Amino acid sequence: MKKFLNFFKNNQRTVFIVWVILLAFFLRVFRLPDFISYHQDQVRDLFYVQNHFQQGQMILLGPKASVGDFFLPPFWYYIMGFAYFFSSSPVAPAFIVVIFGSLTTLFIYLFCEKFLNKKVAVFSSLLYAVSPLSIDYSRFAWNPNPIPFFTIAAFYFLYIYIYKQKNYGLILGAITANLALQLHYQGMVVLAFFFLALIISKKLSIKQFIKLIIINLVLFLPFFIHEFSHHFENTKGILNFLFKTQSGSSLKFFGIPFFIKFIFEDFSSFIGSTLFFKNQIFGFVGLFALGFSLLFVKSKEPTIRLIKYFLIFSFIMLFFYKNSLINFYLLFLIPIIIIYLTIIINDFLPEKISAAIIFLIIFLNLYFSPTFIENKSAYKAVKNAVDIIAKNENYCPSYRIFNQNYIKSKYQYLFFINKNKPVNINCDLTTYLQSNPKVKNTFYICEAPLCPYEYVNFSQFKEISQKLFDTGVKIYKLER
């Protein structure tokens, strides 16, 4: 016991880092299947990666952007492909996102310890570990969700290069900033600021600038290969979005009145969800502290000034984005906002009061944590139904589902990866059964408004009970 206590005493830093990473990991992985999103984007991505694996094709494009008619580079699908290599379950890529979310606490701690102070490192990493918004977006597979990791990693390496003169910081910073952009176009703020900070700090020679351009071109190589072979269709879509869509139909989201509304309503909610157990009143307090500090408080510390420049630059970039701004567009800001507000609390309040406030925030975030809420999972509901059906021999499902809502694809993907696969992915109740004697069990999966089927005699069917979650889908088994 004495050796054990001595180890903790002599390795306090290591013990804390491991502990805070494990805390972050637990809050994100606990009951993970209950919280993973299993909707249109996730099913689309799963099928895309599965098809490329089965066909042995190189992945050249990522997901379609949520605005505009273009696709992102493929880094997100490489992450999903890595997860798919180990497991085809929809939980696997969500688990990878959990790991990114957990390791973000490590980079926050290392960044703050090296360039600020140990107290800010401890408090910031703890606040990120328990952050409700971070937890929400760290528990399901979606391309914007790992961005906080790449944002703080890019900052860490940028500072390593600017303030410690380590050349590896320039290379790794360029890579992480580029990958942030590949995940989602909000990462453009990170990549653009990376270059801007190097120029402002006068740390970028012509030779180094060329090196950065080469690094970015290499990272975008799969995207460029697709563009060259498809007549630059994505490049045209990006240009169209920037110069036509942005200046035309979306102007209702642009201008000072809209931006003021965004700051006071949406951004205060974002701060409340990030730091203050999703309470918008405390979000307003955080917004006031942030705004007052950015506008009126001058810092002598160059490391803090660079953080302030990034926040101001981010607001300018968001102002010129002529579309609706919601929480997932702001994920890149989560680690920086947490660090900066921690600095404010630490600098402007007495030591004991600031520590008490931060520990109270941590306690309340834990008490109201989304980790422990009840959640009706669409994934578990569909998986439960598929598992019930897959217990039968030589079965075949038939569908009558609205085309636009991806429910059919949700069932089909889980049938594809089940050990007992169906005889066919889709039975035709009127013709297929008559011509395929292999089918012993037929199931009719339908959305309630579409369940009446002109050729179906429901006296031959038995409804299967689904108790987990009402998805609006009914399942019938043909009694033969």
N, C-alpha and C positions, 0 to 999 in steps of 0.2 A: 504494500500500500504506500509506503514511504517513497519507493522508487517511482510509483505511478504519480504521486503528487509532485515529486521533484521534476518529472518529465513535463508536467503541465506548467510548473513554475518557470522552467528554463526554456520552454518553447511556446510561450503565450501567443506570439504572433501567428505561428503555424497552426496552433490549436484553434485560434479564433477564425482564421481564414477557412479551415476545413469545416468548422462548425457553421459558419454563416452560409457557405455553399450548400451544406447538407440541409440547413433550414430552408433555403430557397428551393432546393430540389424537392423536399418533402411537401412544401406548400403548393407545388406545381404538379407533382406526380400522384398525389393522394387521390384515389378513386378516379384516375385519369380516364378510363373508358366512359365514366358518367358525364364527362365534360367535353370530350373531343367533338368538334363540329363535324358533321357528316352531311354536308349539303352540296349544292351545285358545284362550287369551286373545288371542294375536296374530291368529289367523285370524278369530276373531269380530270383532275391531276392524277388520280390513281389509275384510271384507264389509260391515260397518256403514257405514263411511265411503264405500266404493264405491257402495253402494245410494243413500245420500243425495246423492252427487254426480250419479249418473245420473238420479235422480228430481227433482233441484233442490229438495230439502227442507231446511229449516233444522234444524240439529242442536240439540236441546234437552236431551238427557241424555248423560251420560258412561257409562263402563263400570259393570257391576253390582259392588257391593261384595262383597268376598270373604267377609264375614260379614253376616248379616241379609238381609232381603228388600227391598232398596232400591238405587237407582242414584245415582251421583255426578253432580255438575254436569258440563257438557260440555267443559271446557277441554282435557282430553286429546285429545278428538276434533277440536278445532280445531287442535291441534298436528299430529295425524295428517293432517288435511285439508290443511294447508299443505304437508306432505311429499307428499301424494297429488297436489296441483296440479302438482308438478314431475315426479313419477314414481310409478307405481302399484306399483313393486317393493316387496316386504317389507323390502328393505334401506333404503329411503328414510326411514321414520320412525325406524329404528335410527340412521341417520346424524344425524338431528336430536337424538336423545338424546346422541350423541357430542359434538355441539357444546355442548349444555348442560353436560355433564360437564367439557369442556375450559374453558369460560368460568367455571366455578365457581372455578378456580384464580385467575382475575383478581379476583373479588370477595373471595376470601380474602386475597389480597395487599393490595388496597386497604383492606380493613377493618382488617387488622393494622397496616399502615403508618400509617394515620391515627389509630387509637385505641390502639395498643400501642407497637410499635417496629419498625424496619426488619428487625432480625434475626429476630424472630418472624414477620414477613411473609414473608421469604425461606424460612425453614425450613418454615412451615406450608403455603405454596403448593407447595413441592417435595414434601412428604409427601403432600399430597392428590393431586398429579399421579401419584405412583407407588403410591398406596393400592390393594392388591389387591381389596378389597371394592368400592371405587368403580369400578375398572376392570370388574369382573364385571358390575355393574349399570348401566354406562354404554354397554353394547355391544348392547343389544337393546331393542325397543320394548315398553314396559310402563308403565302410568300412574304407578306409584310412583317410577320411576327418575330423573326430573328434579328430584325434591324437594330434594336437597342444594343445587342452584342457587338455588331460591326461598327456602330457609331462610337461607342466608348473605346473599342479596340483601335479605331482610326485615330481618336484623340490621344490615346496613350502613346502610340507610335509617332504621331506628329510632335508631341511634346518631347519625346525621347530624342527626336532629331533636332528640334529647335533649341531646346534648353540643355541637352546632354551631348549634342554633337555626335550622335551615334548614327552612322550611315544606314544601318539596318532599319532604323525607324522610318527613313524615307521610303524604302522599298515596301516594308510591311504595312506602313500607313497607306500608301497608294493602293495596295492590294485590298485591304479591308474597306477603304472608302469606295473603291470600284465595286466590290461585292455588295455593299449596301445599296448602291444604285441598281445593280442587277436584280436585287430582290424586289425593289419597288421604286418608282420614280421619285418618291420623297427622299431617297438616298442621294439625289442630285444635289440637295442642299449640303450634305456631308462632303461629297466629292468636290463641289465647287469651292466650299470653304477651305478644304485641304489645300488646294492650289492657291487660294487667296491668302491664307495665313503664311504660306511659304514666301509669297511675293512681298507681303507687308513686312515680314521679319527679315527680308533680304537674304534668305537662306537658299535661294534657288538660282543656280548658275545656268547658263545655256546648256551645258553638258548634262546637268541633272534634270533640266526640263525635258530634254530629248529622251533621257532614260525613263522618265515618268510617262511620257507619251507612248513609248515602246511597250512599257508594262501594261498600260491600259488597252493598247491595240491587241496585245497578245490575249488578255483576258476577255476581250470582245470577239476573239477570232471565230468561235462557232457562230455567233450572230452574223458576222461579216460573210462567212461562207454561205449561210442561208440567203443573205441579201444578194450576193453576186449571182446565185443560181435561181433567184426568184424575182429578178428585175427590180430590186430595191423596194419591194412592196411595203415593208415596215418603215423604211426611211421616209417614204412618201406619206405614210399614215402619221408619223411623228411630226413632220413638217406641216401637214394639214391641220393637226391638232394645235400646234403652236401658233400658226399664222392665220388660220381661218376660224376654227372652232373657238379658240381663245378670244378672238376679237369680235365674234358674232353672237351666237345664240346664248352664250353663257354670261353675257354682260350683266344680267340680273344679279349675279353673285359677286360683282366687282364694284369697287369704289370705297370711299371712306365710310359711308353709313353702314354698308355691309360689314366692313372690317371691324368697326367699333362694336357692332352687334356680335360678331364672332369673338372678339376679345372678352367682352363682358359676359356673354352667355356660354359660348362653347369652350373658350379657353379656361374660364374659371371652373367649369365643370371638369375639364381635363385635369387641371391641377388638383381639384378635390378628389377625383378618381385615382389620380396617381399617388397622392400623399395622405389625404385626409379621409380615409374610410368612405369614399364616394359621397362626401358631404359638400354641397356646393357653397354653403355659407362660409365654411373654412377655406374653400377654394377661392372665394373672393378675398379673404384675408391674405392667402398666399399670392394671389394676383396683385394685390396692392403692394405687398412687400417686394415682389419681383419688379413691378413697374417703377416704384419709387427708387429702388436701388439702381436699376438700369439707367434711369433718367437723371438722377441727382447725386448719386454717390460715386465718387471717383476713387479707384483703388490704385495704390502704388505698386502692387504686386503684378508683374507682367503676366504671370500664369492665370491670375483671376481676370485680368483685362481681356485676355484672349477668349475666355469663356463668355464674357459679356459681349464681345464682338460677335461671337458665334450666335448668341441668342438674338442680338439685334439683326444680324444678317438673316437669320431664320425668319424673323417677323417680316422683313422686307420681301423675302422670297415668297412667303405665304400670302402677302398682300397682292403680289402680282399673279398669283395662281387664281384664275377666274372661274372657280368652281366651288361647290360646297366643301367645307372643311369639317371632317368628323374625326373621332378619336384615332382611328387607325392610320390616318394621314400624319399624325403627330407622334407616332411611336419613336421616331428617331430622337425626339426631345426628352424622353423619359429620364434616362440616366443623367443628362446635363442639367435638367430642371431640378432633380433631386440633389445633385451635388451643389448647385448654386444656392438653392434655398437653405441647405444645410450650412453653407458658408455664411449666409445672412444671419441665421439664428445664432450661429457660433460667434460671429463678430459683434453683433449689436446687443446681445444680452449677456448678463453675468454668467459665469461658467456653470454654476449650480442650477440656475433657472433654465439655461439653454439645454442642459443635460436632462432636466426634469421634463421639459416640453417634448423633447425628442423621444424619450422613453415612453411618455404618455401617448404620443402619436403611434409609436410602434405597438404598444399594448392594445390601443383601440383598433388599429389595422388588423391585428391578430384576432381580436374579439369578433370583429365584423367581417373577417376574411371570407372571400368567395370560396375558399378551399372547403369550408364546412357546410355550405348551403346545400339544400336538396335541389337536384336538377333532373328534369325529365329528359332523358337522352334519346334522341332520334336514332343514334347509332345502336344503342342497346335494344331498342324496340325492333328495329329491322333485323338485327343479328338474332334476336330471340325467335322471330318468325321464321327466318331462314333455317335456324337450327332445328326447329320443330319439323319443318318440311323435309330437311335433309336426313332425318332419321328413317325415312322411307326408302325402299329399294326402287331403283329404276323409275325415278320420278321425273316429271316435267311440268314446269310452271307455265301458265298462260296469263297474260296481263291485259287489263283494260284500265290504263292509267293516262291521265292528262300528260301530253308530251312535254310541256314546258317546265315541269317542276322537278325533274330528275329523280322522282321516287322509283321509277322503273329501273334506272341505272343503279340506284342504291342497292336494290335487291339483286340485280344481275351481278354486280361486282362481288358481293358476298357469296353468291352461288358459285362464281368462278373460283374463288379461293377456298371453298369448302372441300374437305377431303372427299366427301361423297357428292360429286358433281352431278347435275341433272343430265338426263339423256340428251336433251337439247336445251338451248337457252330460252326458247320460247315455243310453247305448244300452240297449235291452232286447234281449238276445240272441235271444229266441225270437220276438218279434213285430216289433220295430222294423226289423230287417234285411229282413224280408220286404216291408215296406211303404214303405221309403225307399231308392230306387235311388241317391241321392246319396252314400251311404256306400260308400267304396271300401276303407277299412281300419278294422277293428274291433279294439279292445284290451280285454282282460279284466283288471281290476285287483282283486286280492283278497288278503285276509289269509289266511295259510296254513290256519288251521282251517276257513275258510269257502270255500276254493278249490273243493272238489268241488261241482259244480253239477248238479242233476238233469237239466237239459236240454242240458248241454254235452258235446259229443264232443271229448275232449282230443286225439284223433288229428289233429284239424284245427288245433290250436294249436301255436305255437312259443313257448317261454319266452324272454323277453328278459333278458339278464344285467344285473344292477345291481352294479357293483363298489365303488361309493363307500362304501356304508353299508347294513348289513342292517336294514331298517325292519320286517321281518316281513311285508312285502308282496311278492307275486309278480305279475309282469306277463306276460301272454300275448298274442300276436298271432294273429288268426284268419287262417289260410292259405286263400285262396279261389281 
